[in-house]
């Protein structure tokens, strides 16, 4: 996955404050869990 690489790039550039990067991490984990849920729903739907 490219997500850790992106985060590392942000950290290296130092463009984000600690608060901003934490917000970014929170958004990414929310999106990730939402994607997982959607994926599970799609997959289980196939086996109905």
N, C-alpha and C positions, 0 to 999 in steps of 0.2 A: 504494500500500500504506500501511496505517496504522502500520506498525512504526516507521519513523523519527519519526513524529509522537509516538508514545507515548514513545519514548526521549527525545525532546526535552523532553517534559513532565516526565519523571523528572529530567532534568538541571536544568531550570529550577527545579523545586521543591527540589532539593538534598536529597531524602530518602534518596538512596542514596550510600553511600561508593563510592570508585573500585573497590574490590574487588567490591562487590555488582553494580555496573553491568557490570563485565567478565564476571562470572558470567552475568548476564542476557543479555549479547550472545552469549556462548558457547552458551547454551541456545537462543536464537533461531536462531543459524546452524545448530545441529544439527537443530532442528525443520525449518528451511527445506530443508536438504539431504535430510532424510528425506522431506519432502513432495515434493520434486522427484523423488526416486527412485521413490516410490510412483506419482506422476503418470506418469512415463516407463513404468513397468511396466504401468499400466492402459492407456496409449495404445498401447504395442506389442502388448499382449494383444488389442486391438481388431483389429489387422491380422494376426493369426495365420492 
